[in-house]
Amino acid sequence: MQPLRGILFKVMSVAMFMGMASLVKAASADVPPGQAVFFRSFFALPIILGWLALRGELRHGWKTANPMGHVWRGLIGTSAMGLGFTGLGLLPLPEVTAIGYAAPLLVVIFAAMFLNEEVRAFRLSAVAMGMVGVLIVLSPRLSVGASLDVSETLGAIVVLMGAVLAALAQVFVRKLVATEDTAAIVFWFTITSSVLSLFTLPWGWVTPGWAVATMLICAGLLGGVGQILLTTSYRYADASLVAPFDYTSMILALTIGYLIFDEVPTGTMLAGAAIVICAGVLIIWRERQLGLKRARQRKATGNVGG
């Protein structure tokens, strides 16, 4: 293990994904979300194939023992991506980022529901704390009043729905890793999301200008690179160690939002995001403690057996 290298790759992946989101947001006024999903997925494919070739896995890395598992993961993950891209066109970048932090909180609940994972009081309390933070972020968009902006309310709802589906997609990934290689999971999601996005053609695809097309192609390339960097980070460090660095995305979102999109975050949004981040870090810390405990138990059992 080389933890510093793992952390570096994780932070780089977060930067790639944030760059991708920024490009999609910049193009959102010109192209519908489904078309943005296609560009993000299809133009990530050459990066993924090149990565498989470099690893010597081009011939077998795409093989699967559970094709329907990839289909379901693709349906849910692509829907989550489409909802997230819709929200990027309706809400400030930091706000979309903060609401998206609900996904890892919901994974804890869904893992207990669908994977029979044991979740005790500490993690449930942290999830409850995090969801309070999400509600604080959402509160200005859902409150009734003269200042209510319908499009921003819709944006808050679709981003939250996207976070729910993203959490479900992660549950499907946890199931897939039991039989599938990481390369196959990445490859087939890229394929399925590219194909599924084509079903949105009747909802008004447009011929983008060169500037918009370039932004969307770059979004796809950045998404592909980000996926590879994320996968690589887990080769050098435990997931529980690098996971907290997901939250560097808020620093990037605040910076990009202010400098490029002229978005000034509200105190309510920052307070809610801080609570969600604290809850997420607590869950990650608890997962790490449980992982260390299980490792000690396995070691002790091995020593007794020897």
N, C-alpha and C positions, 0 to 999 in steps of 0.2 A: 504494500500500500504506500502511496505517495500523496498524503492528504492535501498538501499545499497545491500540488498540480491538479488534484481533483477539484478543489475549490476554484482555482483559476479557470478551468474548463466550464464549471457551473456558472460563474459570473459572466464569462464570455457568451454562454448560451442564452442567459437572461438578456444580455445586451442585444443579441441577434433577434430574439423574439420581440423585444421592445421596438427595435428598428422596423421589424416586419409590421407590427401593429400600427406604428406611426405612418408608414407608407400606405397601408390600407385605409387609415383614417383620412389621409390627404387625398386619396382617390375616391372616397366614399360619396362625394357630391356628384361624381361623373359616372360611376358604374354601380349596379345593384350588388348586394352582398353575395348572392349566389355566384356571380361572375368573379368576384374577388376571391371566393373560396376556390374556384377552378384555377385561377392563376397561381394562388398560393400553393395549391397541391401539385398541379401539373409541372410547374417549373422548379419544384423541389425534387422531382423525380430524377433528373440527370445527376444532381448532387448525391442522392441516395444510391443510385447505380454505381457512380464513381467510387463511393465509399465501400460498397460491397466488393467492387473489383480490387481495390487496394488491399482489402482484408482477405482476398482470395475466396470470397463467398458468393461470387456472382452466379455460379452454377447451382449452388444448393441453398444459399441463404434465403431464398424466397419460398422454399418448400414448406408445406404446412400439413399438419395432421388434423387440423380443426378449421376447415374453410368457413363453416357457418359462424364460428366464433369471430372470425375476422369481419364477416358481413355485418353482424350485429354491432360489433365495436365500431365499424365504419359508419353505420347509420347514426348511431348515437354521437360519435365524435364529430362527424361532419355537421350534424344539426347543431351541436354546441358551438362549432366554429362559425357557422352561419349566423347564429344568434349574437355571438360576440362581435362579429364584424358589423352587424346591424347596429349594435349599441355604440360602436366606435363612431358611427356617423351621427349619433344623436346626443352623446354625452361627452364631457371632457375626458381626456385620456387618463388622468389620475383617478377619476371616479370609476371608470370602467375597470381599471386595475384593482382598485380597492374592493369593488363588488365581486370581482373574480376570485378574490381570496377566500370566498365562501366555499369554493370547490374542495380544497383539502380538508376543511372542517366536515363537509358533508360526506367525504369518503369514509371517515371514521364511522358515521352512522350507517351508511350503506354496506360497509364491510361487515358490520354486526348483523345487519338484516339479511344479506344475501350470501355471505361467505362464512357465517357462523363464527366470526372472530369475536373473542371475548373483549368487551369494552367495560371498564370499571368506572367508578365514580369520578376519579381524577380527570380522565379524558372527556367524560360526558360533561363535567363542569366546565372544562376548557372550551368544548364545542359550544355550550350554552353562552359562555362569555363572548366567544367570537361572533355568534349570531346576533347578539345584542349590538356588537360593533357594526355589523352589516346593516342592521335596522337603523342605526344612527346615520350611516352613510345614505341610506335610502330615504330617510324621513323627509327631507325637503322636497323630494320628488313625488311623495305619496300623500303629503298633507293637503287638505282641502282649503282653497283660498283663492283670492283674485290673482295672486302671482303664479299660480300653478301653470306650468307649461306642459301641454298635452304630449308633445313630442319627446320631451325629456322624461316624463313619466313613463311613456312607452319604452324609452331607452333603458330606464332602470329595470323595468319588468323583464325585458328580453335578455338583458345581461345577467340578471339573476337566474332566469330559466336556463341560460347557457351554462352558468356555473353548476346548476343541478345536473344537467346532462354531462358536463365535463367530469363531474364526480362519478356518475354512473359509468362513463367510459373507462375511468381508472379502475373501477371494479372489474370490468370486462378484461382489462389488461392483466390484472392480478390473476384472473382465471387462465388467461392465455399463456402466461409465463410458465405454467405447469407443464405444457406440452410444446411450446413454440420458442424458437430462438428470438432474441431481440431484433435481429436483422429482418426476420420474417414479419414481425409485428409492425415495424417501421415501414417496410416495403409495401405490405398489403393495405395499410391505412392510407398511404399516399395514393395507391391505385384506386381504392374504393372511394376516397373523397373526391378524386378527380372525376370519376365516372358519375357519382351521385350528384355532384354539382351541376352536371349537364342537364339534369331534370328540371333545373330552374330556368332553362332557356325561355319557356313561354312567358316568364315574368319580366320580360323587358331587357334582355341583354343589349348592349350597345357596342358600336365600334369605337374604341377609345382613341384619343389622339396619341401622338408619339410620347408626349410627356407622361400621360396617365398610364399608358401601356408599359413604359419603362419602369415606373414606380411599382406596378403590379408584378412585373417579371422579377424585379429586385426583391419584392416581398417574398415571392416563392423561393428564390435563391437563399435569402436570409433564413427563411423557415427551415429549409433543408440543412443548411449549415448549423443552425441552432439545434436541430434534432440530433445531429451527429455529435456536436460538442456536449450536449446533455448526456447522451449515451456514454460517451468517452469518460465523462466525469465520474461515472459510477465504476469505471475500471480502476480508478486510482484512489477512491475514498468511499467509505460507507455512505449509503443514501441518507442516513440520519445526520451525518456530519455536514453534507453539502446542502441539504434541504433548506436550512434557514436562509441561505443566500438567494433563494427565490425572492425574498422581500427587498433585495436591492432594486427590483423592478419599480418600486414606488419612488425611489430617488430618481431613477431615470425618467419615469412618467412625469413627475413634477417638473423636472428640468426641461424635458422636451415640450411638455404642455405649455410651459411659460414662455420659452424662447421661440418656439415654432408656431404654436397655435394660439398664443396670447391667452392662455387659460390660467386664471388665478384661483387656487384652491380655497375653499371656504374653511372656516374653523371647524364646522360640523363634520365636514368630510375628513379632515385631518384627524380629528378626535376619534371618529369611528374607525378609520384605517389603523390608527395606533392600537386600538383595542383588539381588532382582528389580528394584527401582526403579533401582539403579545400572546393571544390565545394560540395562534399557529406555532409559535416558538415553544410554548409550554407542551403542546401535543408532541412536537418533534423531540423535545427533551425527554418526555415520558417514554416515547417509542425507543429512544436510544438506551434509556435505563433498563427497559424490559429486554431489549436485545442483548445487553451486557449480562443481564441476569440469566437469560436462557443459555448464553455461551458458557457461563460459569457452571451451570447445571450439566450441560453436555460434557464439559471437561471433567467434572467430578464423576459423572457416570462412566466415562471412558477410563478414568484412573482406577475406579473400583473394579471394572470389568477386567482391567489388565492385571 
